[in-house]
Structures are given as C-alpha cells and as structure tokens.
C-alpha cells in the first residue's frame, strides 16, 4: 500500500522537497509562492498562498492516486508557479491514461466539496486569515478546476475527454442488461433481438474503446494537417 511521509526538507535546483507520496518526492518550486502572490492581487495573504500550493498539490496527488490505481509508478510530484506535474512511468492503455488525466480535477472537486460542506456547517468565517484560506480553497480552486477541464493541450481536459465515450458505452451496457432481463421476465428469447447483443465490461470493451479513441485521434490529426495545408 502507498503512504505519505514527511521527510527532512531539502532544496535543490529550485525545488524544496517537503515530503513523499508512495516513495516519490513531493517538491515545491520557488515560483509557486510567486504565482500565489500574483493571484492574491499582490496583497499580504500568507494563508491564500499556502492554499494555492495545497490546491496544486491536491490536483497532482489526484493524478498520483490514479496512476497507482492503474498499476503505474509515481516518480515525483511537483507544484510550480505554472501549475504542477506528476511524473509517472508504466505501460498504460489510452483508457488508463484518460483516467489518470481526470484524476487531478476529481481530487480538486473532492477538496471543493469538503470545504464547501464545512463552510455551510460553520458559516461565514469571522477571522480574516481563515477567510483567505476558504476563498482560495473554494473560489480559486473552482477557477483552476474549470480551466483544467478545457479540452486544450496541455490541460487535463484534452486527455480526460475520452472518459465520456466510456460513459456512453457503460450506459449502453446497463440498458442492454436491463432489456435482456425484461425479455427474460416476459418469456421472450433475447437471442432474437440482434440489437441487444451483450458486451461484457472487461478487456474486450477496453480494447474496443481504445480502437475508438485511436480512430478519433487519427481523424483529428488528419483534419489538422488538412487545415494546415489550406
């Protein structure tokens, strides 16, 4: 099982190592507080700056959790002024890569939900420092989450959009199962209904999904080359 552990802080090549996750170092680049300072309208707001780093690290740890879930290896987790990066290795299918891409925004959404529930439970913070923290964990977090959902490389939305195809395949499978069960209940042989062919949600479906993704990306590349030629 993976674990998070605090290590002795070390500074190297512009990065401060603040801990580890599943054996991989967690590092913060010197540009991280600079970006937080700019996003905080250049005001003295230390908890806002800290929250910015927390949001970025939450996003990258979300990637890391999904990497571990699909059998990859985490090399490092970094927070920088221009975002963050989760360095990983392993042989992943295109579907697994889409899951990893979506892991970051999913982790941000969980953070947003938790802080939002606490806000509703305890009300408006009276302390200005706590207010700065909540503003970043809600407002700034939501802003960065929505930006990351854009289907534009190198944003995660570009890599995570194939998950929608898997969702469609899953809904079709659930509908097929429901229809087959209904036909059995009515005494009709489901084999007579060609459009109710059963497709297992296993390696076969994943291979089919990968083929769909590869074909879609090939067509996109052809369209881009065609537009460039024009």
C-alpha positions as CSV (number, residue, x, y, z in Angstrom):
1,X,0.0,0.0,0.0
2,X,1.1,3.6,-0.7
3,X,1.8,6.0,2.1
4,X,2.5,9.7,2.6
5,X,5.5,10.5,4.8
6,X,7.2,13.8,5.8
7,X,10.9,13.9,5.1
8,X,13.6,16.3,6.0
9,X,13.2,19.3,3.8
10,X,15.9,19.7,1.2
11,X,16.4,22.4,-1.5
12,X,17.8,21.5,-4.9
13,X,17.5,23.0,-8.4
14,X,14.8,25.5,-7.4
15,X,12.7,22.9,-5.7
16,X,12.0,22.4,-2.0
17,X,11.3,18.8,-1.1
18,X,8.6,18.8,1.6
19,X,7.6,15.1,1.8
20,X,6.9,12.0,-0.2
21,X,4.0,10.0,-1.6
22,X,4.2,6.3,-2.2
23,X,8.0,6.7,-2.2
24,X,8.0,9.6,-4.7
25,X,9.3,13.1,-3.5
26,X,6.8,15.9,-3.2
27,X,8.5,19.1,-4.3
28,X,7.5,22.8,-4.5
29,X,9.3,25.1,-6.9
30,X,10.2,28.7,-5.9
31,X,7.8,30.1,-8.5
32,X,4.8,28.6,-6.6
33,X,4.6,31.4,-3.9
34,X,5.3,34.0,-6.6
35,X,2.3,32.8,-8.6
36,X,0.2,32.7,-5.4
37,X,1.3,36.3,-4.7
38,X,0.1,37.5,-8.1
39,X,-3.2,35.5,-7.9
40,X,-3.8,37.1,-4.5
41,X,-3.7,40.6,-6.1
42,X,-0.2,41.2,-4.7
43,X,-1.5,41.5,-1.2
44,X,-0.1,40.1,2.0
45,X,-2.2,36.9,2.3
46,X,0.0,34.0,3.6
47,X,-2.8,31.5,4.0
48,X,-4.1,32.3,0.5
49,X,-0.6,31.5,-0.8
50,X,-0.5,28.3,1.3
51,X,-3.9,27.3,-0.1
52,X,-2.8,27.8,-3.7
53,X,0.1,25.3,-3.1
54,X,-2.4,23.0,-1.4
55,X,-4.8,23.1,-4.4
56,X,-2.0,22.4,-6.9
57,X,-0.6,19.5,-4.8
58,X,-4.1,18.1,-4.3
59,X,-4.5,18.1,-8.1
60,X,-1.2,16.3,-8.6
61,X,-1.9,13.8,-5.8
62,X,-5.1,13.1,-7.6
63,X,-3.1,12.1,-10.7
64,X,-0.8,10.1,-8.5
65,X,-3.6,8.1,-6.8
66,X,-5.0,7.2,-10.3
67,X,-1.5,6.2,-11.5
68,X,-1.2,3.8,-8.6
69,X,-4.7,2.6,-9.2
70,X,-4.0,1.6,-12.8
71,X,-0.6,0.0,-11.9
72,X,1.8,2.7,-12.9
73,X,4.8,4.0,-10.8
74,X,5.0,7.5,-9.4
75,X,8.4,9.2,-9.9
76,X,7.7,12.7,-8.4
77,X,5.0,15.2,-7.6
78,X,5.7,18.9,-8.2
79,X,4.0,22.2,-7.6
80,X,5.2,25.1,-9.7
81,X,4.1,28.7,-10.4
82,X,2.7,27.5,-13.8
83,X,0.7,24.6,-12.3
84,X,2.1,21.2,-11.3
85,X,3.4,17.9,-12.6
86,X,3.1,14.3,-11.6
87,X,5.9,12.3,-13.2
88,X,5.0,8.7,-13.7
89,X,6.1,5.6,-15.6
90,X,4.4,2.4,-16.7
91,X,2.7,0.9,-19.7
92,X,-0.9,2.3,-19.7
93,X,-3.7,1.9,-22.2
94,X,-5.3,5.0,-23.6
95,X,-8.3,4.5,-21.4
96,X,-6.0,4.3,-18.3
97,X,-4.2,7.5,-19.4
98,X,-7.6,9.2,-19.6
99,X,-8.4,8.0,-16.1
100,X,-5.0,9.5,-14.9
101,X,-5.8,12.8,-16.6
102,X,-9.2,13.0,-14.9
103,X,-7.8,12.2,-11.5
104,X,-6.5,15.7,-10.9
105,X,-9.7,17.5,-11.4
106,X,-11.6,14.8,-9.5
107,X,-9.3,15.4,-6.5
108,X,-9.9,19.1,-6.7
109,X,-13.7,18.5,-6.8
110,X,-13.4,16.4,-3.7
111,X,-11.5,19.2,-1.9
112,X,-14.1,21.8,-3.1
113,X,-16.9,19.6,-1.8
114,X,-15.3,19.0,1.6
115,X,-14.5,22.7,2.2
116,X,-18.0,23.7,0.9
117,X,-19.7,21.4,3.4
118,X,-17.6,22.8,6.2
119,X,-18.4,26.3,5.1
120,X,-22.2,25.5,5.1
121,X,-21.9,23.8,8.5
122,X,-19.9,26.6,10.3
123,X,-21.0,29.6,8.3
124,X,-19.0,32.7,7.2
125,X,-15.5,32.8,8.7
126,X,-15.0,35.8,11.1
127,X,-11.3,35.6,11.1
128,X,-9.7,37.3,8.0
129,X,-6.9,34.8,7.7
130,X,-9.4,31.9,7.7
131,X,-11.4,33.8,5.2
132,X,-8.4,34.0,2.9
133,X,-7.9,30.2,3.2
134,X,-11.5,29.4,2.4
135,X,-11.5,31.9,-0.5
136,X,-8.6,30.0,-2.1
137,X,-9.9,26.5,-1.4
138,X,-13.3,27.4,-2.9
139,X,-13.1,30.3,-5.4
140,X,-9.5,29.8,-6.7
141,X,-9.9,26.0,-6.6
142,X,-13.1,26.1,-8.7
143,X,-11.5,28.6,-11.2
144,X,-8.4,26.3,-11.7
145,X,-10.7,23.2,-11.9
146,X,-12.8,24.7,-14.7
147,X,-9.7,25.9,-16.6
148,X,-8.2,22.3,-16.4
149,X,-11.4,20.9,-17.9
150,X,-10.9,22.8,-21.1
151,X,-10.1,20.3,-23.9
152,X,-7.0,22.1,-24.9
153,X,-3.5,20.6,-24.5
154,X,-1.6,20.5,-22.2
155,X,-4.7,20.9,-19.9
156,X,-6.1,17.7,-18.4
157,X,-9.4,18.2,-20.3
158,X,-7.7,17.2,-23.5
159,X,-6.6,13.9,-22.1
160,X,-9.7,13.2,-20.0
161,X,-12.4,13.7,-22.6
162,X,-12.3,10.0,-23.8
163,X,-13.9,9.1,-20.5
164,X,-17.2,10.4,-22.0
165,X,-17.0,7.6,-24.6
166,X,-16.6,5.0,-21.8
167,X,-19.5,6.5,-20.0
168,X,-21.7,6.1,-23.1
169,X,-20.5,2.5,-23.5
170,X,-21.3,1.9,-19.9
171,X,-24.8,3.3,-20.2
172,X,-25.5,1.2,-23.3
173,X,-24.3,-1.9,-21.4
174,X,-26.6,-1.1,-18.5
175,X,-29.5,-0.6,-20.9
176,X,-28.7,-3.9,-22.7
177,X,-28.7,-5.8,-19.4
178,X,-32.0,-4.2,-18.3
179,X,-33.6,-5.1,-21.7
180,X,-32.3,-8.6,-21.6
181,X,-33.7,-9.1,-18.0
182,X,-37.1,-7.7,-19.1
183,X,-37.3,-10.0,-22.1
184,X,-36.5,-13.0,-19.9
185,X,-39.2,-12.0,-17.5
186,X,-41.6,-11.7,-20.3
187,X,-40.6,-15.2,-21.6
188,X,-39.1,-13.9,-24.9
189,X,-35.8,-15.3,-26.1
190,X,-33.3,-12.4,-26.0
191,X,-31.3,-14.0,-28.8
192,X,-34.0,-13.0,-31.3
193,X,-33.2,-9.3,-30.6
194,X,-30.0,-8.6,-32.5
195,X,-29.7,-5.0,-31.2
196,X,-29.5,-6.4,-27.6
197,X,-26.1,-8.1,-28.1
198,X,-24.4,-8.5,-24.7
199,X,-21.0,-6.9,-24.4
200,X,-19.0,-7.6,-21.3
201,X,-17.4,-4.7,-19.5
202,X,-14.0,-6.3,-19.4
203,X,-10.8,-6.3,-21.5
204,X,-12.9,-6.7,-24.7
205,X,-14.7,-3.4,-24.1
206,X,-11.5,-1.6,-23.2
207,X,-9.9,-2.8,-26.4
208,X,-12.9,-1.6,-28.4
209,X,-12.7,1.7,-26.6
210,X,-9.0,2.1,-27.3
211,X,-9.7,1.4,-31.0
212,X,-12.4,4.2,-31.0
213,X,-10.0,6.6,-29.4
214,X,-7.2,5.9,-31.8
215,X,-9.5,6.3,-34.8
216,X,-10.9,9.6,-33.4
217,X,-7.4,10.9,-32.8
218,X,-6.3,9.8,-36.2
219,X,-9.2,11.7,-37.8
220,X,-8.3,14.8,-35.7
221,X,-4.7,14.7,-36.9
222,X,-5.8,14.3,-40.5
223,X,-8.1,17.3,-40.1
224,X,-5.4,19.4,-38.5
225,X,-3.0,18.5,-41.4
226,X,-5.7,19.3,-43.9
227,X,-6.3,22.7,-42.3
228,X,-2.6,23.4,-42.3
229,X,-2.3,22.6,-46.0
230,X,-5.0,25.1,-46.7
